Amino acid sequence: MNSDNIKELLLYSLAFNYAILMLWFGVFSLAHDWIYRLHSRWFSLSAETFDALHYAGMAVYKIGIIMLNIAPLIALWLVF
């Protein structure tokens, strides 16, 4: 596997992961009450805690995208 294939794989992975992140945010913002009611059946969470958990999850996911997709991609672009 050469560096061009790895760059292409990282680009596809980056696009896929950002699509998931945008879908997550879109569903969370548009169907917030429905998702909260669904999860409050299983867990006793306040609305503020529910929001904080989702925003923290999105932040961790975004940091993972940056560390595992963007940083290696930039490094490969700089080296090759």
mmCIF file of the N, C-alpha and C atoms, coordinates in Angstrom:
data_MODEL
# 
_entry.id   MODEL 
# 
loop_
_atom_site.group_PDB 
_atom_site.id 
_atom_site.type_symbol 
_atom_site.label_atom_id 
_atom_site.label_alt_id 
_atom_site.label_comp_id 
_atom_site.label_asym_id 
_atom_site.label_entity_id 
_atom_site.label_seq_id 
_atom_site.pdbx_PDB_ins_code 
_atom_site.Cartn_x 
_atom_site.Cartn_y 
_atom_site.Cartn_z 
_atom_site.occupancy 
_atom_site.B_iso_or_equiv 
_atom_site.pdbx_formal_charge 
_atom_site.auth_seq_id 
_atom_site.auth_comp_id 
_atom_site.auth_asym_id 
_atom_site.auth_atom_id 
_atom_site.pdbx_PDB_model_num 
ATOM 1   N N  . MET A 1 1  ? 0.850   -1.168 0.000  1.00 0.00 ? 1  MET A N  1 
ATOM 2   C CA . MET A 1 1  ? 0.000   0.000  0.000  1.00 0.00 ? 1  MET A CA 1 
ATOM 3   C C  . MET A 1 1  ? 0.905   1.242  0.000  1.00 0.00 ? 1  MET A C  1 
ATOM 4   N N  . ASN A 1 2  ? 0.754   2.073  -0.978 1.00 0.00 ? 2  ASN A N  1 
ATOM 5   C CA . ASN A 1 2  ? 1.603   3.257  -1.058 1.00 0.00 ? 2  ASN A CA 1 
ATOM 6   C C  . ASN A 1 2  ? 0.921   4.453  -0.388 1.00 0.00 ? 2  ASN A C  1 
ATOM 7   N N  . SER A 1 3  ? 1.638   5.571  -0.348 1.00 0.00 ? 3  SER A N  1 
ATOM 8   C CA . SER A 1 3  ? 1.132   6.740  0.384  1.00 0.00 ? 3  SER A CA 1 
ATOM 9   C C  . SER A 1 3  ? -0.111  7.341  -0.280 1.00 0.00 ? 3  SER A C  1 
ATOM 10  N N  . ASP A 1 4  ? -0.231  7.243  -1.586 1.00 0.00 ? 4  ASP A N  1 
ATOM 11  C CA . ASP A 1 4  ? -1.433  7.777  -2.253 1.00 0.00 ? 4  ASP A CA 1 
ATOM 12  C C  . ASP A 1 4  ? -2.682  7.019  -1.838 1.00 0.00 ? 4  ASP A C  1 
ATOM 13  N N  . ASN A 1 5  ? -2.564  5.713  -1.697 1.00 0.00 ? 5  ASN A N  1 
ATOM 14  C CA . ASN A 1 5  ? -3.713  4.915  -1.241 1.00 0.00 ? 5  ASN A CA 1 
ATOM 15  C C  . ASN A 1 5  ? -4.090  5.264  0.194  1.00 0.00 ? 5  ASN A C  1 
ATOM 16  N N  . ILE A 1 6  ? -3.084  5.477  1.023  1.00 0.00 ? 6  ILE A N  1 
ATOM 17  C CA . ILE A 1 6  ? -3.361  5.830  2.423  1.00 0.00 ? 6  ILE A CA 1 
ATOM 18  C C  . ILE A 1 6  ? -4.023  7.206  2.502  1.00 0.00 ? 6  ILE A C  1 
ATOM 19  N N  . LYS A 1 7  ? -3.543  8.160  1.702  1.00 0.00 ? 7  LYS A N  1 
ATOM 20  C CA . LYS A 1 7  ? -4.170  9.486  1.672  1.00 0.00 ? 7  LYS A CA 1 
ATOM 21  C C  . LYS A 1 7  ? -5.632  9.398  1.241  1.00 0.00 ? 7  LYS A C  1 
ATOM 22  N N  . GLU A 1 8  ? -5.885  8.605  0.214  1.00 0.00 ? 8  GLU A N  1 
ATOM 23  C CA . GLU A 1 8  ? -7.258  8.441  -0.264 1.00 0.00 ? 8  GLU A CA 1 
ATOM 24  C C  . GLU A 1 8  ? -8.138  7.799  0.804  1.00 0.00 ? 8  GLU A C  1 
ATOM 25  N N  . LEU A 1 9  ? -7.614  6.781  1.470  1.00 0.00 ? 9  LEU A N  1 
ATOM 26  C CA . LEU A 1 9  ? -8.360  6.132  2.545  1.00 0.00 ? 9  LEU A CA 1 
ATOM 27  C C  . LEU A 1 9  ? -8.661  7.102  3.676  1.00 0.00 ? 9  LEU A C  1 
ATOM 28  N N  . LEU A 1 10 ? -7.684  7.920  4.051  1.00 0.00 ? 10 LEU A N  1 
ATOM 29  C CA . LEU A 1 10 ? -7.904  8.896  5.113  1.00 0.00 ? 10 LEU A CA 1 
ATOM 30  C C  . LEU A 1 10 ? -8.922  9.958  4.703  1.00 0.00 ? 10 LEU A C  1 
ATOM 31  N N  . LEU A 1 11 ? -8.908  10.354 3.443  1.00 0.00 ? 11 LEU A N  1 
ATOM 32  C CA . LEU A 1 11 ? -9.899  11.321 2.976  1.00 0.00 ? 11 LEU A CA 1 
ATOM 33  C C  . LEU A 1 11 ? -11.311 10.745 3.014  1.00 0.00 ? 11 LEU A C  1 
ATOM 34  N N  . TYR A 1 12 ? -11.473 9.511  2.556  1.00 0.00 ? 12 TYR A N  1 
ATOM 35  C CA . TYR A 1 12 ? -12.789 8.875  2.622  1.00 0.00 ? 12 TYR A CA 1 
ATOM 36  C C  . TYR A 1 12 ? -13.239 8.690  4.070  1.00 0.00 ? 12 TYR A C  1 
ATOM 37  N N  . SER A 1 13 ? -12.316 8.302  4.916  1.00 0.00 ? 13 SER A N  1 
ATOM 38  C CA . SER A 1 13 ? -12.634 8.130  6.326  1.00 0.00 ? 13 SER A CA 1 
ATOM 39  C C  . SER A 1 13 ? -13.026 9.459  6.966  1.00 0.00 ? 13 SER A C  1 
ATOM 40  N N  . LEU A 1 14 ? -12.312 10.514 6.597  1.00 0.00 ? 14 LEU A N  1 
ATOM 41  C CA . LEU A 1 14 ? -12.628 11.843 7.111  1.00 0.00 ? 14 LEU A CA 1 
ATOM 42  C C  . LEU A 1 14 ? -14.028 12.272 6.680  1.00 0.00 ? 14 LEU A C  1 
ATOM 43  N N  . ALA A 1 15 ? -14.358 12.090 5.420  1.00 0.00 ? 15 ALA A N  1 
ATOM 44  C CA . ALA A 1 15 ? -15.679 12.463 4.921  1.00 0.00 ? 15 ALA A CA 1 
ATOM 45  C C  . ALA A 1 15 ? -16.775 11.642 5.602  1.00 0.00 ? 15 ALA A C  1 
ATOM 46  N N  . PHE A 1 16 ? -16.557 10.357 5.756  1.00 0.00 ? 16 PHE A N  1 
ATOM 47  C CA . PHE A 1 16 ? -17.548 9.480  6.390  1.00 0.00 ? 16 PHE A CA 1 
ATOM 48  C C  . PHE A 1 16 ? -17.763 9.871  7.849  1.00 0.00 ? 16 PHE A C  1 
ATOM 49  N N  . ASN A 1 17 ? -16.674 10.113 8.576  1.00 0.00 ? 17 ASN A N  1 
ATOM 50  C CA . ASN A 1 17 ? -16.794 10.457 9.988  1.00 0.00 ? 17 ASN A CA 1 
ATOM 51  C C  . ASN A 1 17 ? -17.441 11.818 10.193 1.00 0.00 ? 17 ASN A C  1 
ATOM 52  N N  . TYR A 1 18 ? -17.131 12.795 9.344  1.00 0.00 ? 18 TYR A N  1 
ATOM 53  C CA . TYR A 1 18 ? -17.794 14.088 9.474  1.00 0.00 ? 18 TYR A CA 1 
ATOM 54  C C  . TYR A 1 18 ? -19.265 13.993 9.094  1.00 0.00 ? 18 TYR A C  1 
ATOM 55  N N  . ALA A 1 19 ? -19.612 13.127 8.162  1.00 0.00 ? 19 ALA A N  1 
ATOM 56  C CA . ALA A 1 19 ? -21.027 12.919 7.834  1.00 0.00 ? 19 ALA A CA 1 
ATOM 57  C C  . ALA A 1 19 ? -21.772 12.347 9.035  1.00 0.00 ? 19 ALA A C  1 
ATOM 58  N N  . ILE A 1 20 ? -21.151 11.411 9.725  1.00 0.00 ? 20 ILE A N  1 
ATOM 59  C CA . ILE A 1 20 ? -21.766 10.855 10.936 1.00 0.00 ? 20 ILE A CA 1 
ATOM 60  C C  . ILE A 1 20 ? -21.927 11.931 11.999 1.00 0.00 ? 20 ILE A C  1 
ATOM 61  N N  . LEU A 1 21 ? -20.904 12.767 12.177 1.00 0.00 ? 21 LEU A N  1 
ATOM 62  C CA . LEU A 1 21 ? -20.970 13.835 13.167 1.00 0.00 ? 21 LEU A CA 1 
ATOM 63  C C  . LEU A 1 21 ? -22.070 14.836 12.833 1.00 0.00 ? 21 LEU A C  1 
ATOM 64  N N  . MET A 1 22 ? -22.193 15.214 11.574 1.00 0.00 ? 22 MET A N  1 
ATOM 65  C CA . MET A 1 22 ? -23.246 16.156 11.179 1.00 0.00 ? 22 MET A CA 1 
ATOM 66  C C  . MET A 1 22 ? -24.631 15.535 11.308 1.00 0.00 ? 22 MET A C  1 
ATOM 67  N N  . LEU A 1 23 ? -24.754 14.241 10.987 1.00 0.00 ? 23 LEU A N  1 
ATOM 68  C CA . LEU A 1 23 ? -26.029 13.551 11.166 1.00 0.00 ? 23 LEU A CA 1 
ATOM 69  C C  . LEU A 1 23 ? -26.416 13.506 12.639 1.00 0.00 ? 23 LEU A C  1 
ATOM 70  N N  . TRP A 1 24 ? -25.446 13.186 13.489 1.00 0.00 ? 24 TRP A N  1 
ATOM 71  C CA . TRP A 1 24 ? -25.679 13.151 14.934 1.00 0.00 ? 24 TRP A CA 1 
ATOM 72  C C  . TRP A 1 24 ? -26.176 14.511 15.425 1.00 0.00 ? 24 TRP A C  1 
ATOM 73  N N  . PHE A 1 25 ? -25.482 15.576 15.024 1.00 0.00 ? 25 PHE A N  1 
ATOM 74  C CA . PHE A 1 25 ? -25.898 16.908 15.447 1.00 0.00 ? 25 PHE A CA 1 
ATOM 75  C C  . PHE A 1 25 ? -27.268 17.271 14.892 1.00 0.00 ? 25 PHE A C  1 
ATOM 76  N N  . GLY A 1 26 ? -27.519 16.926 13.638 1.00 0.00 ? 26 GLY A N  1 
ATOM 77  C CA . GLY A 1 26 ? -28.808 17.241 13.030 1.00 0.00 ? 26 GLY A CA 1 
ATOM 78  C C  . GLY A 1 26 ? -29.960 16.536 13.719 1.00 0.00 ? 26 GLY A C  1 
ATOM 79  N N  . VAL A 1 27 ? -29.798 15.255 13.965 1.00 0.00 ? 27 VAL A N  1 
ATOM 80  C CA . VAL A 1 27 ? -30.853 14.498 14.648 1.00 0.00 ? 27 VAL A CA 1 
ATOM 81  C C  . VAL A 1 27 ? -31.011 14.995 16.076 1.00 0.00 ? 27 VAL A C  1 
ATOM 82  N N  . PHE A 1 28 ? -29.892 15.281 16.737 1.00 0.00 ? 28 PHE A N  1 
ATOM 83  C CA . PHE A 1 28 ? -29.952 15.764 18.115 1.00 0.00 ? 28 PHE A CA 1 
ATOM 84  C C  . PHE A 1 28 ? -30.662 17.111 18.199 1.00 0.00 ? 28 PHE A C  1 
ATOM 85  N N  . SER A 1 29 ? -30.401 17.993 17.267 1.00 0.00 ? 29 SER A N  1 
ATOM 86  C CA . SER A 1 29 ? -31.018 19.318 17.345 1.00 0.00 ? 29 SER A CA 1 
ATOM 87  C C  . SER A 1 29 ? -32.464 19.321 16.845 1.00 0.00 ? 29 SER A C  1 
ATOM 88  N N  . LEU A 1 30 ? -32.791 18.498 15.859 1.00 0.00 ? 30 LEU A N  1 
ATOM 89  C CA . LEU A 1 30 ? -34.141 18.501 15.306 1.00 0.00 ? 30 LEU A CA 1 
ATOM 90  C C  . LEU A 1 30 ? -35.112 17.594 16.064 1.00 0.00 ? 30 LEU A C  1 
ATOM 91  N N  . ALA A 1 31 ? -34.621 16.518 16.629 1.00 0.00 ? 31 ALA A N  1 
ATOM 92  C CA . ALA A 1 31 ? -35.490 15.569 17.329 1.00 0.00 ? 31 ALA A CA 1 
ATOM 93  C C  . ALA A 1 31 ? -35.077 15.434 18.791 1.00 0.00 ? 31 ALA A C  1 
ATOM 94  N N  . HIS A 1 32 ? -34.699 16.542 19.390 1.00 0.00 ? 32 HIS A N  1 
ATOM 95  C CA . HIS A 1 32 ? -34.176 16.520 20.758 1.00 0.00 ? 32 HIS A CA 1 
ATOM 96  C C  . HIS A 1 32 ? -35.181 15.942 21.744 1.00 0.00 ? 32 HIS A C  1 
ATOM 97  N N  . ASP A 1 33 ? -36.404 16.412 21.703 1.00 0.00 ? 33 ASP A N  1 
ATOM 98  C CA . ASP A 1 33 ? -37.400 15.962 22.686 1.00 0.00 ? 33 ASP A CA 1 
ATOM 99  C C  . ASP A 1 33 ? -37.708 14.478 22.538 1.00 0.00 ? 33 ASP A C  1 
ATOM 100 N N  . TRP A 1 34 ? -37.814 14.012 21.320 1.00 0.00 ? 34 TRP A N  1 
ATOM 101 C CA . TRP A 1 34 ? -38.097 12.592 21.095 1.00 0.00 ? 34 TRP A CA 1 
ATOM 102 C C  . TRP A 1 34 ? -36.949 11.724 21.599 1.00 0.00 ? 34 TRP A C  1 
ATOM 103 N N  . ILE A 1 35 ? -35.722 12.118 21.294 1.00 0.00 ? 35 ILE A N  1 
ATOM 104 C CA . ILE A 1 35 ? -34.555 11.342 21.756 1.00 0.00 ? 35 ILE A CA 1 
ATOM 105 C C  . ILE A 1 35 ? -34.474 11.375 23.275 1.00 0.00 ? 35 ILE A C  1 
ATOM 106 N N  . TYR A 1 36 ? -34.748 12.535 23.870 1.00 0.00 ? 36 TYR A N  1 
ATOM 107 C CA . TYR A 1 36 ? -34.710 12.637 25.328 1.00 0.00 ? 36 TYR A CA 1 
ATOM 108 C C  . TYR A 1 36 ? -35.765 11.733 25.969 1.00 0.00 ? 36 TYR A C  1 
ATOM 109 N N  . ARG A 1 37 ? -36.974 11.725 25.431 1.00 0.00 ? 37 ARG A N  1 
ATOM 110 C CA . ARG A 1 37 ? -38.013 10.836 25.979 1.00 0.00 ? 37 ARG A CA 1 
ATOM 111 C C  . ARG A 1 37 ? -37.620 9.374  25.841 1.00 0.00 ? 37 ARG A C  1 
ATOM 112 N N  . LEU A 1 38 ? -37.008 9.029  24.697 1.00 0.00 ? 38 LEU A N  1 
ATOM 113 C CA . LEU A 1 38 ? -36.577 7.648  24.482 1.00 0.00 ? 38 LEU A CA 1 
ATOM 114 C C  . LEU A 1 38 ? -35.527 7.232  25.502 1.00 0.00 ? 38 LEU A C  1 
ATOM 115 N N  . HIS A 1 39 ? -34.537 8.077  25.719 1.00 0.00 ? 39 HIS A N  1 
ATOM 116 C CA . HIS A 1 39 ? -33.467 7.736  26.651 1.00 0.00 ? 39 HIS A CA 1 
ATOM 117 C C  . HIS A 1 39 ? -33.888 7.852  28.108 1.00 0.00 ? 39 HIS A C  1 
ATOM 118 N N  . SER A 1 40 ? -34.847 8.729  28.392 1.00 0.00 ? 40 SER A N  1 
ATOM 119 C CA . SER A 1 40 ? -35.280 8.864  29.786 1.00 0.00 ? 40 SER A CA 1 
ATOM 120 C C  . SER A 1 40 ? -36.104 7.666  30.240 1.00 0.00 ? 40 SER A C  1 
ATOM 121 N N  . ARG A 1 41 ? -36.544 6.831  29.314 1.00 0.00 ? 41 ARG A N  1 
ATOM 122 C CA . ARG A 1 41 ? -37.191 5.575  29.708 1.00 0.00 ? 41 ARG A CA 1 
ATOM 123 C C  . ARG A 1 41 ? -36.186 4.624  30.342 1.00 0.00 ? 41 ARG A C  1 
ATOM 124 N N  . TRP A 1 42 ? -34.968 4.650  29.848 1.00 0.00 ? 42 TRP A N  1 
ATOM 125 C CA . TRP A 1 42 ? -33.943 3.717  30.301 1.00 0.00 ? 42 TRP A CA 1 
ATOM 126 C C  . TRP A 1 42 ? -33.092 4.273  31.441 1.00 0.00 ? 42 TRP A C  1 
ATOM 127 N N  . PHE A 1 43 ? -32.833 5.576  31.404 1.00 0.00 ? 43 PHE A N  1 
ATOM 128 C CA . PHE A 1 43 ? -31.952 6.210  32.380 1.00 0.00 ? 43 PHE A CA 1 
ATOM 129 C C  . PHE A 1 43 ? -32.670 7.409  32.979 1.00 0.00 ? 43 PHE A C  1 
ATOM 130 N N  . SER A 1 44 ? -32.417 7.658  34.241 1.00 0.00 ? 44 SER A N  1 
ATOM 131 C CA . SER A 1 44 ? -33.007 8.841  34.865 1.00 0.00 ? 44 SER A CA 1 
ATOM 132 C C  . SER A 1 44 ? -32.020 10.004 34.713 1.00 0.00 ? 44 SER A C  1 
ATOM 133 N N  . LEU A 1 45 ? -32.212 10.763 33.631 1.00 0.00 ? 45 LEU A N  1 
ATOM 134 C CA . LEU A 1 45 ? -31.343 11.887 33.319 1.00 0.00 ? 45 LEU A CA 1 
ATOM 135 C C  . LEU A 1 45 ? -32.165 13.168 33.249 1.00 0.00 ? 45 LEU A C  1 
ATOM 136 N N  . SER A 1 46 ? -31.581 14.236 33.744 1.00 0.00 ? 46 SER A N  1 
ATOM 137 C CA . SER A 1 46 ? -32.221 15.531 33.520 1.00 0.00 ? 46 SER A CA 1 
ATOM 138 C C  . SER A 1 46 ? -31.910 15.966 32.092 1.00 0.00 ? 46 SER A C  1 
ATOM 139 N N  . ALA A 1 47 ? -32.652 16.929 31.609 1.00 0.00 ? 47 ALA A N  1 
ATOM 140 C CA . ALA A 1 47 ? -32.439 17.421 30.250 1.00 0.00 ? 47 ALA A CA 1 
ATOM 141 C C  . ALA A 1 47 ? -31.052 18.048 30.113 1.00 0.00 ? 47 ALA A C  1 
ATOM 142 N N  . GLU A 1 48 ? -30.589 18.725 31.148 1.00 0.00 ? 48 GLU A N  1 
ATOM 143 C CA . GLU A 1 48 ? -29.266 19.351 31.110 1.00 0.00 ? 48 GLU A CA 1 
ATOM 144 C C  . GLU A 1 48 ? -28.164 18.305 31.050 1.00 0.00 ? 48 GLU A C  1 
ATOM 145 N N  . THR A 1 49 ? -28.300 17.240 31.814 1.00 0.00 ? 49 THR A N  1 
ATOM 146 C CA . THR A 1 49 ? -27.312 16.161 31.793 1.00 0.00 ? 49 THR A CA 1 
ATOM 147 C C  . THR A 1 49 ? -27.319 15.453 30.449 1.00 0.00 ? 49 THR A C  1 
ATOM 148 N N  . PHE A 1 50 ? -28.500 15.245 29.911 1.00 0.00 ? 50 PHE A N  1 
ATOM 149 C CA . PHE A 1 50 ? -28.635 14.617 28.596 1.00 0.00 ? 50 PHE A CA 1 
ATOM 150 C C  . PHE A 1 50 ? -27.932 15.447 27.527 1.00 0.00 ? 50 PHE A C  1 
ATOM 151 N N  . ASP A 1 51 ? -28.169 16.757 27.550 1.00 0.00 ? 51 ASP A N  1 
ATOM 152 C CA . ASP A 1 51 ? -27.518 17.648 26.582 1.00 0.00 ? 51 ASP A CA 1 
ATOM 153 C C  . ASP A 1 51 ? -26.010 17.643 26.760 1.00 0.00 ? 51 ASP A C  1 
ATOM 154 N N  . ALA A 1 52 ? -25.550 17.697 28.010 1.00 0.00 ? 52 ALA A N  1 
ATOM 155 C CA . ALA A 1 52 ? -24.112 17.717 28.280 1.00 0.00 ? 52 ALA A CA 1 
ATOM 156 C C  . ALA A 1 52 ? -23.448 16.428 27.806 1.00 0.00 ? 52 ALA A C  1 
ATOM 157 N N  . LEU A 1 53 ? -24.107 15.303 27.994 1.00 0.00 ? 53 LEU A N  1 
ATOM 158 C CA . LEU A 1 53 ? -23.543 14.033 27.537 1.00 0.00 ? 53 LEU A CA 1 
ATOM 159 C C  . LEU A 1 53 ? -23.426 13.988 26.020 1.00 0.00 ? 53 LEU A C  1 
ATOM 160 N N  . HIS A 1 54 ? -24.440 14.468 25.335 1.00 0.00 ? 54 HIS A N  1 
ATOM 161 C CA . HIS A 1 54 ? -24.384 14.455 23.871 1.00 0.00 ? 54 HIS A CA 1 
ATOM 162 C C  . HIS A 1 54 ? -23.322 15.408 23.342 1.00 0.00 ? 54 HIS A C  1 
ATOM 163 N N  . TYR A 1 55 ? -23.255 16.607 23.906 1.00 0.00 ? 55 TYR A N  1 
ATOM 164 C CA . TYR A 1 55 ? -22.246 17.557 23.443 1.00 0.00 ? 55 TYR A CA 1 
ATOM 165 C C  . TYR A 1 55 ? -20.836 17.059 23.760 1.00 0.00 ? 55 TYR A C  1 
ATOM 166 N N  . ALA A 1 56 ? -20.655 16.432 24.911 1.00 0.00 ? 56 ALA A N  1 
ATOM 167 C CA . ALA A 1 56 ? -19.346 15.861 25.243 1.00 0.00 ? 56 ALA A CA 1 
ATOM 168 C C  . ALA A 1 56 ? -19.013 14.713 24.305 1.00 0.00 ? 56 ALA A C  1 
ATOM 169 N N  . GLY A 1 57 ? -20.004 13.896 23.990 1.00 0.00 ? 57 GLY A N  1 
ATOM 170 C CA . GLY A 1 57 ? -19.776 12.801 23.042 1.00 0.00 ? 57 GLY A CA 1 
ATOM 171 C C  . GLY A 1 57 ? -19.392 13.307 21.670 1.00 0.00 ? 57 GLY A C  1 
ATOM 172 N N  . MET A 1 58 ? -20.073 14.375 21.217 1.00 0.00 ? 58 MET A N  1 
ATOM 173 C CA . MET A 1 58 ? -19.716 14.960 19.926 1.00 0.00 ? 58 MET A CA 1 
ATOM 174 C C  . MET A 1 58 ? -18.312 15.548 19.959 1.00 0.00 ? 58 MET A C  1 
ATOM 175 N N  . ALA A 1 59 ? -17.933 16.153 21.079 1.00 0.00 ? 59 ALA A N  1 
ATOM 176 C CA . ALA A 1 59 ? -16.594 16.728 21.201 1.00 0.00 ? 59 ALA A CA 1 
ATOM 177 C C  . ALA A 1 59 ? -15.527 15.647 21.169 1.00 0.00 ? 59 ALA A C  1 
ATOM 178 N N  . VAL A 1 60 ? -15.749 14.564 21.882 1.00 0.00 ? 60 VAL A N  1 
ATOM 179 C CA . VAL A 1 60 ? -14.787 13.453 21.885 1.00 0.00 ? 60 VAL A CA 1 
ATOM 180 C C  . VAL A 1 60 ? -14.686 12.831 20.498 1.00 0.00 ? 60 VAL A C  1 
ATOM 181 N N  . TYR A 1 61 ? -15.812 12.677 19.830 1.00 0.00 ? 61 TYR A N  1 
ATOM 182 C CA . TYR A 1 61 ? -15.816 12.119 18.473 1.00 0.00 ? 61 TYR A CA 1 
ATOM 183 C C  . TYR A 1 61 ? -15.043 13.023 17.511 1.00 0.00 ? 61 TYR A C  1 
ATOM 184 N N  . LYS A 1 62 ? -15.250 14.335 17.655 1.00 0.00 ? 62 LYS A N  1 
ATOM 185 C CA . LYS A 1 62 ? -14.548 15.281 16.788 1.00 0.00 ? 62 LYS A CA 1 
ATOM 186 C C  . LYS A 1 62 ? -13.047 15.276 17.067 1.00 0.00 ? 62 LYS A C  1 
ATOM 187 N N  . ILE A 1 63 ? -12.653 15.184 18.323 1.00 0.00 ? 63 ILE A N  1 
ATOM 188 C CA . ILE A 1 63 ? -11.232 15.090 18.657 1.00 0.00 ? 63 ILE A CA 1 
ATOM 189 C C  . ILE A 1 63 ? -10.643 13.814 18.075 1.00 0.00 ? 63 ILE A C  1 
ATOM 190 N N  . GLY A 1 64 ? -11.402 12.728 18.118 1.00 0.00 ? 64 GLY A N  1 
ATOM 191 C CA . GLY A 1 64 ? -10.942 11.481 17.500 1.00 0.00 ? 64 GLY A CA 1 
ATOM 192 C C  . GLY A 1 64 ? -10.761 11.625 16.000 1.00 0.00 ? 64 GLY A C  1 
ATOM 193 N N  . ILE A 1 65 ? -11.658 12.325 15.347 1.00 0.00 ? 65 ILE A N  1 
ATOM 194 C CA . ILE A 1 65 ? -11.529 12.567 13.908 1.00 0.00 ? 65 ILE A CA 1 
ATOM 195 C C  . ILE A 1 65 ? -10.261 13.361 13.620 1.00 0.00 ? 65 ILE A C  1 
ATOM 196 N N  . ILE A 1 66 ? -10.031 14.378 14.416 1.00 0.00 ? 66 ILE A N  1 
ATOM 197 C CA . ILE A 1 66 ? -8.842  15.208 14.212 1.00 0.00 ? 66 ILE A CA 1 
ATOM 198 C C  . ILE A 1 66 ? -7.573  14.402 14.420 1.00 0.00 ? 66 ILE A C  1 
ATOM 199 N N  . MET A 1 67 ? -7.533  13.621 15.497 1.00 0.00 ? 67 MET A N  1 
ATOM 200 C CA . MET A 1 67 ? -6.310  12.866 15.810 1.00 0.00 ? 67 MET A CA 1 
ATOM 201 C C  . MET A 1 67 ? -6.071  11.685 14.874 1.00 0.00 ? 67 MET A C  1 
ATOM 202 N N  . LEU A 1 68 ? -7.132  11.020 14.469 1.00 0.00 ? 68 LEU A N  1 
ATOM 203 C CA . LEU A 1 68 ? -6.972  9.780  13.709 1.00 0.00 ? 68 LEU A CA 1 
ATOM 204 C C  . LEU A 1 68 ? -7.123  9.940  12.202 1.00 0.00 ? 68 LEU A C  1 
ATOM 205 N N  . ASN A 1 69 ? -7.649  11.079 11.744 1.00 0.00 ? 69 ASN A N  1 
ATOM 206 C CA . ASN A 1 69 ? -7.815  11.290 10.307 1.00 0.00 ? 69 ASN A CA 1 
ATOM 207 C C  . ASN A 1 69 ? -7.065  12.508 9.798  1.00 0.00 ? 69 ASN A C  1 
ATOM 208 N N  . ILE A 1 70 ? -7.324  13.650 10.415 1.00 0.00 ? 70 ILE A N  1 
ATOM 209 C CA . ILE A 1 70 ? -6.758  14.892 9.891  1.00 0.00 ? 70 ILE A CA 1 
ATOM 210 C C  . ILE A 1 70 ? -5.262  14.985 10.140 1.00 0.00 ? 70 ILE A C  1 
ATOM 211 N N  . ALA A 1 71 ? -4.824  14.684 11.356 1.00 0.00 ? 71 ALA A N  1 
ATOM 212 C CA . ALA A 1 71 ? -3.392  14.791 11.669 1.00 0.00 ? 71 ALA A CA 1 
ATOM 213 C C  . ALA A 1 71 ? -2.538  13.864 10.805 1.00 0.00 ? 71 ALA A C  1 
ATOM 214 N N  . PRO A 1 72 ? -2.892  12.577 10.652 1.00 0.00 ? 72 PRO A N  1 
ATOM 215 C CA . PRO A 1 72 ? -2.078  11.731 9.762  1.00 0.00 ? 72 PRO A CA 1 
ATOM 216 C C  . PRO A 1 72 ? -2.134  12.177 8.302  1.00 0.00 ? 72 PRO A C  1 
ATOM 217 N N  . LEU A 1 73 ? -3.284  12.684 7.876  1.00 0.00 ? 73 LEU A N  1 
ATOM 218 C CA . LEU A 1 73 ? -3.413  13.146 6.501  1.00 0.00 ? 73 LEU A CA 1 
ATOM 219 C C  . LEU A 1 73 ? -2.510  14.353 6.240  1.00 0.00 ? 73 LEU A C  1 
ATOM 220 N N  . ILE A 1 74 ? -2.507  15.293 7.158  1.00 0.00 ? 74 ILE A N  1 
ATOM 221 C CA . ILE A 1 74 ? -1.631  16.460 7.014  1.00 0.00 ? 74 ILE A CA 1 
ATOM 222 C C  . ILE A 1 74 ? -0.164  16.036 7.049  1.00 0.00 ? 74 ILE A C  1 
ATOM 223 N N  . ALA A 1 75 ? 0.162   15.108 7.927  1.00 0.00 ? 75 ALA A N  1 
ATOM 224 C CA . ALA A 1 75 ? 1.539   14.634 7.997  1.00 0.00 ? 75 ALA A CA 1 
ATOM 225 C C  . ALA A 1 75 ? 1.965   13.979 6.685  1.00 0.00 ? 75 ALA A C  1 
ATOM 226 N N  . LEU A 1 76 ? 1.088   13.192 6.088  1.00 0.00 ? 76 LEU A N  1 
ATOM 227 C CA . LEU A 1 76 ? 1.420   12.566 4.801  1.00 0.00 ? 76 LEU A CA 1 
ATOM 228 C C  . LEU A 1 76 ? 1.539   13.601 3.699  1.00 0.00 ? 76 LEU A C  1 
ATOM 229 N N  . TRP A 1 77 ? 0.682   14.622 3.708  1.00 0.00 ? 77 TRP A N  1 
ATOM 230 C CA . TRP A 1 77 ? 0.792   15.672 2.693  1.00 0.00 ? 77 TRP A CA 1 
ATOM 231 C C  . TRP A 1 77 ? 2.100   16.430 2.839  1.00 0.00 ? 77 TRP A C  1 
ATOM 232 N N  . LEU A 1 78 ? 2.552   16.652 4.069  1.00 0.00 ? 78 LEU A N  1 
ATOM 233 C CA . LEU A 1 78 ? 3.805   17.391 4.275  1.00 0.00 ? 78 LEU A CA 1 
ATOM 234 C C  . LEU A 1 78 ? 5.031   16.558 3.909  1.00 0.00 ? 78 LEU A C  1 
ATOM 235 N N  . VAL A 1 79 ? 4.961   15.275 4.139  1.00 0.00 ? 79 VAL A N  1 
ATOM 236 C CA . VAL A 1 79 ? 6.120   14.410 3.874  1.00 0.00 ? 79 VAL A CA 1 
ATOM 237 C C  . VAL A 1 79 ? 6.228   14.057 2.401  1.00 0.00 ? 79 VAL A C  1 
ATOM 238 N N  . PHE A 1 80 ? 5.090   13.740 1.776  1.00 0.00 ? 80 PHE A N  1 
ATOM 239 C CA . PHE A 1 80 ? 5.140   13.280 0.379  1.00 0.00 ? 80 PHE A CA 1 
ATOM 240 C C  . PHE A 1 80 ? 4.612   14.336 -0.527 1.00 0.00 ? 80 PHE A C  1 
# 
